[in-house]
């Protein structure tokens, strides 16, 4: 059985204002490549008004939460 993970995929895109801004999408996928493939398909949606997209990052949604729980730099209280 495949496990699905929520990924946040971020692209940079050219917007009508003349600037590049991030565009984030959250998808459920089995791995990062599948998340990229799913969001590439979504970029063709007419509701997205940005163009010339560049992949910026792909991270599991809870990535930062897991790092905070590690407490790598154990501090004495």
C-alpha positions, 0 to 999 in steps of 0.5 A, spaced: 500 500 500 502 506 497 503 512 503 501 519 500 504 525 503 502 532 503 507 536 499 508 544 498 510 545 491 513 552 490 514 555 483 516 562 481 512 565 476 512 572 472 505 576 474 502 581 470 504 586 475 511 585 472 514 582 478 516 574 479 512 572 485 512 565 489 506 560 487 505 555 492 500 549 491 499 543 496 498 536 493 498 529 496 503 524 492 507 518 494 513 522 492 516 529 490 516 527 483 509 525 483 508 532 486 511 536 481 508 532 476 501 533 479 502 541 480 505 541 472 498 539 470 495 544 475 499 550 472 495 549 465 489 552 469 486 558 466 485 561 473 493 562 474 495 568 471 502 567 472 507 565 466 514 562 465 514 558 472 520 555 475 520 550 480 523 553 487 522 548 492 518 541 494 517 540 501 513 535 505 508 539 509 510 537 516 517 538 514 518 544 519 514 541 524 518 535 525 525 539 525 522 543 531 521 536 535 528 534 534 531 539 539 538 538 536 541 544 540 539 541 547 539 547 551 540 546 559 534 550 563 
